[in-house]
Amino acid sequence: MKKILFLHLGLMACSYSIAQLITSMDNYQRISSFDELQYPFPVKKLNIDNNITIAYADEGTGHETLLFIHGLGSYLPAWKKNVEVLRQYYRCIAVDLPGYGKSSKGIYEGSMEFFSDAVISLVDKLGIRQVVLVGHSMGGQIAMVTALRYPERIKALVLAAPAGFETFHEGQKQWFREVVTARSTALTPAQTIQTNFGYNFYKFPKDADFMIRDRLAMRFATDFDGYCFIIPKSIQGMVNQPVFDLLPKIIQPVLVIFGENDNLIPNRFLNPGRTKDVAQAGYERLPRATLVMIPRCGHFVQWEGSETFNSEVIKFINTGFKTLK
């Protein structure tokens, strides 16, 4: 049954028949610390309080600042294909959330409010008045929570396959809270890590192979326990703060982008149905929004459909955040 959770939430432990991509389970570099992971951009760090340090990339300049928030189990390299293009026009800041990537690990609560506060604290430290939040999956839910809690700081939202549009009854929520623990995350077999990744994509691309290698390498890092701790806390945070009923209160313009072939939303075991229906349901509750469905793309829509994704973001910003409604 644990597989159901991984499929829905996009936990960075996912798959493909990956023998085509990784010829050997040992064909990856072991690391002693997450700081040894190879990132596509220079990484900076800021202490946002006594216990939390945020790692982030800061690329490009422009009249708008985009802040990219990754999904559950992920990290800032998930935005590589987007930052590489969008930094030509805008300032692009991609973060590792607390507990993830090269940011500090600790006994963090992992609620959506906790991550939201971390994002705003970073923005404050950088002296930025307003940002456009770009969030993927769990990052999309964090972006929505941040827009609701700090409306004056968020100029617009770009939501890539966001968590929060799909709804769950209380029994399903409780199952999510109980099924994944720090221990089960730590003990996820290498084959399962590989096998689950493909569900994030319509067709697993070779250039995403590094995500699997990094996830395998993380298991040997001294700070891996902190990463394993934040995963179940993040899951609890998502189910404990649903946002679907609050969508009409989001006042910012919103660009929503889904892959038509998302295997994770909706959860095909708990809520079998079409991604388009979930996307449409969320879109209809947003006062000012545009919905874009990209064909032949899965849950990692910003990667697999990066060309269309980037062009839609540029159009959204350059038209003054004009939406279809």
Secondary structure as GFF3:
##gff-version 3
##sequence-region A 1 325
A	DSSP	alpha_helix	2	9	.	.	.	ID=ss1
A	DSSP	three_ten_helix	18	20	.	.	.	ID=ss2
A	DSSP	three_ten_helix	34	36	.	.	.	ID=ss3
A	DSSP	beta_strand	44	47	.	.	.	ID=ss4
A	DSSP	beta_strand	53	59	.	.	.	ID=ss5
A	DSSP	beta_strand	65	69	.	.	.	ID=ss6
A	DSSP	three_ten_helix	76	79	.	.	.	ID=ss7
A	DSSP	alpha_helix	80	86	.	.	.	ID=ss8
A	DSSP	beta_strand	91	96	.	.	.	ID=ss9
A	DSSP	alpha_helix	112	125	.	.	.	ID=ss10
A	DSSP	beta_strand	131	136	.	.	.	ID=ss11
A	DSSP	alpha_helix	138	149	.	.	.	ID=ss12
A	DSSP	beta_strand	154	160	.	.	.	ID=ss13
A	DSSP	alpha_helix	170	179	.	.	.	ID=ss14
A	DSSP	alpha_helix	182	186	.	.	.	ID=ss15
A	DSSP	alpha_helix	190	197	.	.	.	ID=ss16
A	DSSP	three_ten_helix	198	200	.	.	.	ID=ss17
A	DSSP	three_ten_helix	206	208	.	.	.	ID=ss18
A	DSSP	alpha_helix	209	218	.	.	.	ID=ss19
A	DSSP	alpha_helix	224	240	.	.	.	ID=ss20
A	DSSP	three_ten_helix	244	249	.	.	.	ID=ss21
A	DSSP	beta_strand	254	259	.	.	.	ID=ss22
A	DSSP	alpha_helix	275	285	.	.	.	ID=ss23
A	DSSP	beta_strand	289	294	.	.	.	ID=ss24
A	DSSP	alpha_helix	301	304	.	.	.	ID=ss25
A	DSSP	alpha_helix	306	318	.	.	.	ID=ss26
###
